[in-house]
Each structure stands twice: as C-alpha cells, then as structure tokens.
Amino acid sequence: MNVLDGASQRARTDAAARREEGGRRAGQHSAWRDGGFFGRLPASLVLTLQRETRVSEAVRGQVIFEEGDPAEGLYSVCSGLVKLTKAGPSGRQVILRLAGPGELLGYRAVLAGEPYLATAQAAEPTVLSRLGQAGLQEILRVVPDAARRLARLLATDLGTAEARLLDLVDRPAEARLAHILLWLKNTCGVPVAGGIRLAVSLTRRDLADLAGMAEETAIRALSDLRRRGAVTLPGHAVVLRDLRLLSQLAQEVLPAR
C-alpha cells in the first residue's frame, strides 16, 4: 500500500468512526431512546429501533422533507433547529413553527397516512434521527401508552394553534412579537454580556410569520422594542436586553371594543 492509499484508507476509517459516534450521540438524544418521548422501552425493542433508525446531518438551509412528499418516517431533532413552513395561497413559504432538540417532525402525516403537511428545513446545522413506519408500528404494538402520548402531543399542537389564533385578535403586535422572542430565548438563546442573543438566523419576515403579522408591522414592533431598551439589533442578530419588560409586554391585550 502506498502513502496515498494509506491516507485514503485512514480518512475512510476516520469518517466511519465519526458517523458511528454521531449516531451514538444522536441515539442518546432521540425521542425513541429508552426513557425518551415514549418512556421506558424493553431492551429487545431498543435493539429493534436501533436497526430501524437512520441518523443524518443537515446543513443550514438544507431541506429535510417537502410538503407533499410521502411520509416515510418520523423524525426526531437530536440537535440544532428545524423550520417548518407551508406554502401560502401566493406560493410564499410561511413559517409555522420551529422545532428544537427532542421534538418530533412529521408525526401528524405518519399517523394519518398522508403526505407530509409542511416542509422541514434546517435553520442551523442539525442532527436528526428518522424512524421508519415499521419501527413506529413496533412501538405502538409493544408500548401500552405510546398511542396516548402521541394523542397528547396532537392535542397540545391543537391548543397551541388555538392560542395563536386568539393572539391574532386579542394582543397587539408588540405583545405578540415579545412573546415570540421569549419563546426563541428558551429554544436557542445564548447568554452574552448584558443579555441573551438568539443563536439562529431569522429574517424580519421569519419573525413576522412566527408572530402572525405583516413584515412591515414586525419591523415597526421590533424598532419599538429597541427604542424601549428591550432588545438591541447588532447586525442581523437579535439580543434580548430586558427580559422583565419583554415578559410584561407579552401579557398585554388589546382594549375591549
């Protein structure tokens, strides 16, 4: 074996080792690990799920699945952040929600036997674990309360959607934006000097979609928050400076008519 062949072999070995280690770490954080979303799992089921699971990495901006694709499996976000979008009447992609570590993707489509209902795209470098239909069916067969856990997740989604609709008619734009910024703090906030920086790249239009308002309205609301000292906007970043004020603003409601 010459020097180049040896280097190539070592590179392949190192890459395989990194994939194996990445898969091991992902397995520790996936929803279908023992003690994860589905609770305690029998050892035999854990081994089955390991065979049915595929771990993948997505770079920022990479599409994981598209709206209308066949729902071939359930995804668990192991690390990173995923943006769920849906095409509006004009064809523009509108953000429905962001999913962080431990959250599931595609479960509504898989359970309903329908194509994926939205497009999933990595908002930052992300590691995902995908469980095929056979693996999910085995969980439902073996774990007594698996179906109940999924039903509870669907009910929570419905409650969130209803609360979001209520916010559209009951809260001013500044309050809705403050609420979204506080939620992002819990999802991707990183402490910095004098505040918390949102460690995800979101455009003003993205923030507008999440808060349920026009982009121009979001820009004005963000400027008002900056003027009041609640946030600063260095470059394209957002840094939360006054969490107490943001919490107070997030509770405001529109006056009764």
Buried (B, 14 or more C-beta within 10 A) or exposed (E): EEEEEEEEEEEEEEEEEEEEEBBEBBBEBBBBBBEBBBEEBEEEBEEBBEEBBBBBBBEBEEEBBBBEBEBEBBBBBBBBBBBBBBBEEEEEBBBBBBBBBBBBBBBBBBBEEEEBBBBBBBBBEBBBBBBBBEBBEBBBEBBEEBEEBBEEBBEEEEEEEEEBEEBEEEBBBBBBBBBBBBBBBEBBBEEEEEBBBBBBEBEBBBBBBBBBBEBEBBBBBBEBBBEBEBBBEEEEBBBBBBBEBBEEBBEBEEEEE
